[in-house]
Amino acid sequence: MDEGNLEQELNDLKQEMDEFQKEKERVRAIVGRIGGVPTFNATVFNIIFGIFILACLVISLLSKGTLRLATLELATAALSVKLIYIMHKQAKVNHFELWILSSLEWRINEIRKKLDDLQKIMPEKR
């Protein structure tokens, strides 16, 4: 192999790496928008939610009777709603990941078919 071909191959590999990094960042941003990465608003909501749950639990420990039951039930209901919300967001992310994997599988199969066709067309070199 001469030096010119080696440099050209290295440049091609560097260009492919750059394109791969750009595509990776683009996919990461899309997954983040779907719910894979928490936003500032989600973080603030989670902090407020945690304070609310702790307040309900503290009030239930310090009170008696109906107020104790009401705050415990409120905390339990809030946690249930939060868990349902988390499952919904995770389902969206899982669906997107499945879509990406299916798309990749389809493209790989397509490339494999083209490669098989090329191998049939090209004579073997030995």
HELIX and SHEET records of a PDB file:
HELIX    1   1 GLU A    3  VAL A   31  1                                  29    
HELIX    2   2 GLY A   32  GLY A   36  3                                   5    
HELIX    3   3 PHE A   40  LEU A   62  1                                  23    
HELIX    4   4 THR A   66  ILE A  121  1                                  56    
END                                                                             
